[in-house]
Amino acid sequence: MPHHSLPPITGFVDAHVHIRDVLGFGCAAAAGITVLRDAGNRENAHRGIPFDAVAHHGLRVVSSGWALFKKGGYGSAFGIPVEGRNDFHDEISRLKAAGAGIIKVMASGMVSLKKRETITPGGFDKDELAALVQEARNQGLEVMAHANGEQAIINSAEAGVRSLEHGFFMTARALDALAKRGASWTPTVGALARAADSGDVSKEMKTAVKELIRSHLAMIRRRDGLRITRSRLSGSLSSGAGILRRGGACARRSAEDRRRERCEAPGNITNRVTGQGSRAREFLLGSFRGVVA
């Protein structure tokens, strides 16, 4: 779509949310989101990407469909295991045919909730990431990478990913690598905070997570030259459970709720995109391909 023909965009852009079923789109719309990037889930690999619900709720959506993770590594809740260039080609081809607008890969494990300053096993190495990025580009797509820890972040940046997701244990060196290559960063602070609220997490680890989040926010504030993309929901939206589901019904946020959330972003560092601003258009036209209107 030509740049000049885009209609005005009002509301929020959310760069990272997992839509578990079609009702999740309604939950996103109820929160004031008009453009979102679905980071995918395993079910889509079997049922297809639920695009039918998008137009009904007036959303613009870029979906990764389902994630690609290294066989034996972290990511089974979000996608399909792959190993080797043949797998990369076949699965990216399948994602493109299903309508994916971006490819999601797992470049590391997750932040451990059992051991301080630890990332769980998993992730592609640098050469594998480079091969995945090249295969995606061969098919006209870019890559978003789940990555935690300095080396996984740097590997992702050097491989040429378009967007870095989460990025816990960020360092100045990793920030520089992202900025140098023009990648964006979606920090998703809230997702880890909510995970740590679980009754299964020890008091010691709850404290450790709070310390990690403080350090995460500090790195966001020093992000000179790096584009930050915001995840307003940073969670799973579904009919069964999700950040906007209460008592089995989608929670409608009041105008005052939305106004307060806009004002409470720490240090005004997360992106609220409204009107016809350049950031909204950049999201639609520059950062990601295959937007579904």
C-alpha positions in Angstrom: 0.0 0.0 0.0 1.5 3.4 -0.9 2.5 5.5 2.0 0.2 8.4 1.1 -2.9 6.1 1.0 -2.6 4.9 4.6 -5.6 6.1 6.7 -4.9 7.9 10.0 -4.0 5.6 12.8 -5.4 6.2 16.3 -4.9 4.2 19.4 -2.0 2.1 20.5 0.5 -0.1 18.6 1.5 -3.2 20.5 4.6 -4.9 19.2 4.5 -8.1 21.2 1.4 -10.1 22.2 0.5 -13.8 21.9 -3.1 -14.3 20.6 -4.3 -17.6 21.9 -7.7 -17.6 20.1 -9.9 -15.3 18.1 -11.4 -13.7 21.3 -8.0 -12.3 22.0 -8.4 -9.8 19.1 -11.5 -8.4 20.9 -9.5 -8.1 24.1 -6.8 -6.1 22.3 -9.4 -3.8 20.7 -11.0 -3.3 24.1 -7.7 -2.1 25.4 -7.5 0.6 22.8 -5.0 -1.2 20.5 -5.5 -0.7 16.8 -2.3 -2.2 15.5 -0.6 -5.2 17.0 2.1 -7.8 16.3 1.2 -11.3 17.3 4.3 -13.2 18.4 2.6 -16.5 17.7 1.8 -19.8 19.4 2.1 -23.5 18.7 -1.7 -24.0 18.0 -1.5 -21.8 14.9 0.8 -24.4 13.2 -2.1 -26.8 13.3 -5.2 -24.7 12.9 -3.8 -21.8 10.8 -3.5 -18.1 11.7 -6.9 -16.8 12.8 -7.0 -13.8 10.4 -10.8 -14.0 10.0 -11.3 -12.2 13.3 -9.0 -9.3 12.5 -11.3 -7.3 10.2 -14.2 -7.8 12.5 -12.4 -5.9 15.3 -11.0 -3.3 13.0 -7.4 -4.2 13.8 -4.2 -4.1 11.7 -2.2 -7.2 12.5 1.2 -8.6 11.7 1.4 -12.2 12.8 4.4 -14.4 13.1 2.0 -17.4 13.1 4.2 -19.7 15.2 7.8 -19.5 16.4 10.7 -21.6 15.2 12.9 -23.1 17.9 15.9 -25.4 17.9 15.1 -29.1 18.4 15.6 -30.0 22.0 15.7 -26.3 23.1 13.3 -23.8 24.6 10.1 -22.8 22.7 7.8 -25.8 22.5 4.9 -23.7 23.9 5.2 -21.2 21.1 6.1 -23.1 17.9 7.7 -25.9 15.9 11.2 -27.4 16.3 13.6 -27.1 13.4 17.1 -28.1 12.7 19.2 -27.4 9.6 18.7 -25.4 6.4 16.2 -27.7 4.9 14.0 -27.4 7.9 14.5 -23.6 7.9 13.4 -23.4 4.3 10.4 -25.7 4.6 9.0 -24.1 7.7 9.5 -20.5 6.6 7.8 -21.4 3.3 4.9 -22.9 5.3 4.7 -19.7 7.5 4.6 -17.5 4.4 1.9 -19.6 2.8 -0.1 -19.3 6.0 0.1 -15.5 5.9 2.8 -14.7 8.4 4.1 -11.2 8.1 7.3 -11.8 10.1 9.3 -14.8 11.3 9.7 -15.4 15.0 12.8 -17.4 16.2 14.0 -18.4 19.6 17.6 -17.3 20.0 17.8 -18.2 23.7 16.0 -19.7 26.6 13.9 -17.7 29.2 14.9 -16.0 32.4 15.0 -18.7 35.1 12.6 -18.3 38.0 14.6 -20.9 40.0 18.2 -19.7 39.8 19.4 -16.1 40.0 20.9 -14.4 37.0 20.4 -17.5 34.8 18.8 -18.1 31.4 17.4 -21.6 30.8 19.0 -23.7 28.0 17.9 -23.2 24.4 18.4 -21.0 21.3 20.0 -21.0 17.9 23.7 -20.2 17.5 25.0 -17.3 15.5 25.4 -19.2 12.2 22.0 -20.7 12.5 20.4 -17.3 13.2 22.2 -15.9 10.2 20.8 -18.8 8.0 17.3 -18.2 9.3 17.4 -14.5 8.6 18.8 -15.1 5.1 16.1 -17.7 4.4 13.4 -15.3 5.6 14.7 -12.5 3.5 14.9 -14.8 0.5 11.1 -15.2 0.9 10.5 -11.5 1.5 10.2 -11.6 5.3 12.1 -10.2 8.3 12.8 -11.9 11.6 11.9 -11.1 15.2 14.1 -12.9 17.8 13.3 -13.9 21.4 16.7 -13.4 23.1 18.0 -13.0 26.6 21.6 -12.5 27.7 24.4 -10.5 26.1 25.7 -13.1 23.7 22.3 -14.2 22.4 21.3 -10.5 21.8 24.6 -9.8 20.0 24.3 -13.0 17.9 20.7 -11.9 16.9 21.8 -8.4 16.0 24.8 -9.6 14.0 22.6 -12.1 12.2 20.4 -9.2 11.0 17.1 -9.6 12.9 14.7 -6.8 12.5 13.5 -6.9 16.1 14.8 -8.1 19.4 12.2 -9.4 21.9 12.6 -9.3 25.7 16.4 -8.7 26.0 16.9 -9.4 29.7 20.5 -9.1 30.9 21.0 -6.3 28.3 24.4 -4.7 28.3 25.9 -1.6 26.8 27.8 -3.8 24.3 24.5 -5.5 23.3 22.7 -2.2 23.0 25.5 -0.9 20.7 25.2 -4.1 18.5 21.5 -3.5 18.1 21.8 0.2 17.4 24.6 -0.3 14.9 22.5 -2.7 12.8 19.3 -0.7 13.0 17.3 -3.3 15.0 14.5 -2.4 17.3 14.0 -3.7 20.9 10.7 -4.7 22.5 11.6 -5.0 26.3 8.4 -6.6 27.6 9.0 -5.7 31.2 5.5 -6.7 32.4 5.6 -10.3 31.2 8.5 -11.3 33.6 7.0 -9.4 36.5 3.7 -11.3 36.1 5.5 -14.6 35.9 7.3 -13.9 39.1 4.1 -13.2 40.9 3.2 -16.9 40.7 2.9 -18.8 44.0 5.5 -21.3 42.8 8.2 -18.7 42.7 10.4 -18.3 45.9 10.7 -15.1 47.8 14.4 -15.0 46.9 13.6 -15.2 43.2 10.8 -12.6 43.4 13.4 -10.2 44.8 15.9 -11.2 42.1 13.3 -10.5 39.4 12.6 -7.1 40.8 16.3 -6.3 40.8 16.5 -7.6 37.2 13.6 -5.4 36.1 15.2 -2.3 37.7 18.3 -3.0 35.7 16.3 -3.7 32.6 14.5 -0.3 32.9 17.9 1.4 33.4 19.2 -0.1 30.1 16.0 1.1 28.3 16.7 4.6 29.5 20.2 4.6 28.1 19.2 3.3 24.7 20.8 6.1 22.7 20.3 5.5 19.0 18.1 2.4 19.5 14.5 2.3 18.6 12.2 0.9 21.3 8.9 -0.7 20.3 6.3 -1.1 23.0 4.5 -4.1 24.2 1.5 -2.7 26.0 -0.1 -6.1 26.9 3.0 -8.3 26.8 1.1 -11.4 27.6 -1.4 -14.0 26.2 -4.9 -13.1 25.1 -7.4 -15.9 25.1 -10.8 -17.1 26.0 -9.4 -19.0 29.0 -6.8 -16.7 30.6 -5.0 -13.5 29.7 -4.2 -10.1 30.9 -7.5 -8.6 29.7 -9.8 -11.5 30.8 -11.7 -11.2 34.0 -14.4 -13.5 35.2 -14.7 -15.1 31.7 -15.4 -11.9 29.9 -13.2 -9.4 28.2 -12.4 -6.5 30.5 -13.3 -3.2 29.0 -10.8 -0.5 29.9 -12.2 2.9 30.7 -10.9 6.1 29.1 -9.4 7.0 32.4 -7.6 3.6 32.7 -6.1 4.2 29.3 -5.2 7.8 30.0 -3.5 6.7 33.3 -1.5 3.9 31.6 -0.3 6.4 28.9 1.1 8.6 31.7 2.6 6.0 33.8 5.1 4.5 31.3 8.4 4.7 33.2 10.4 7.8 32.1 8.1 8.1 29.1 10.4 5.5 27.4 7.8 3.1 25.9 6.2 4.1 22.6 2.6 5.2 22.5 1.7 5.6 18.9 -1.3 7.8 18.0 -2.7 9.8 15.1 -0.7 10.0 11.9 2.7 10.0 13.6 5.8 8.8 11.8 6.3 6.0 14.3 2.9 4.5 13.4 3.7 4.6 9.7 7.2 3.3 10.4 5.7 0.3 12.2 3.3 -0.4 9.3 5.7 0.3 6.4 9.2 0.0 7.5 9.6 -2.4 10.5 7.4 -5.2 9.4 5.9 -6.6 6.2 2.6 -8.3 5.4 0.3 -6.1 7.5 -3.2 -7.4 7.4 -5.8 -4.7 7.3 
